[in-house]
């Protein structure tokens, strides 16, 4: 099932973000990938936080079949590798919860060695919400432009490497 139009009042938030990206109106847009759209997260509490938004409007990973599922998982890993290379993260966490937005998407969180010990070993949701959602961490087009550009470049490098590897 294709994504719903952004003008449709029944369209989900993820569908709206995809439509904005497709039209060039989503400032968090990183790149279009085979399975969907890579975007920078609205919150940059941990630099590099990105999402892969599935092109197809499905709720669950198992609803994708064959090549579509393979493409989504491959794109998820490639986005994680690009974020890791750009941010020098010590770990990449992947999360596909879908409890709030019922449209398949994957959160890609860069994790760092200098995170406070009480929070370093658990999921990002272990951080207090007021820390994660502080205004200084919200997406800022001017501040985050170079980060988006760097991840986009790394995605191209990884795509070229995959083509050369055959």
Secondary structure, 3 states (H helix, E strand, C coil): CCCCCCCCCCCCHHHHHHHHHHCCCCCCEEEECCCEEEEECCECCCCCCEEEEECCCCCCHHHCCHHHHHHHHHHHHHHHHHHHHHHCCCEEEEECCCCCCCCCEEEEEEECCCCCHHHHCCCHHHCCHHHHCCHHHECCHHHHHHHHHHHHHHHHHHHHHHHHHC
